Amino acid sequence: MDGLQRLLRVRERPIEEIDMKINASKTVSMRIGPVYRSDAKCASLTLSNGAQLVWLDTCKYLGVYFVRGRYFRCAFEDAKKKFFHHSMQFIAKLAVLPPRRWL
């Protein structure tokens, strides 16, 4: 992971030049691609301020969960669960409303 650490350092410089910082609590790392192995441990990535980035199995971005693995995958189970939950709530509210009388 030496190359990835160097790439992170190169990309950090322009960000620091405009007085911005990378938020380590919101920045994560995932491994996706043909060299992926589930048993491999990845070296930790360190920012210039000493904060370490964590490696995750899944991460949520704009409501979509990305899953690590040999191929790029998205997990939609959470979105489906929320959709059906809210649909059932809506239907339940319709069922208890009295019918409207039209004039």
VENTA-V88182 format. One line per field, one symbol per residue. burial: I if it has 24 or more other ideal C-beta (glycine too) atoms within 12 Angstrom, else O. A space follows every 10 residues. Layout:
BEGIN
burial: ???
END
This chain:
BEGIN
burial: OOOOOOOIOO OIOOOOOOOO OIOOOOIIII IOOOOOOOOO OIOOIOIOOO OOIOOOOOIO OOOOOIIIOO OOOOOOOOOO OOOOOOOOOO OOOOOOOOOO OOO
END
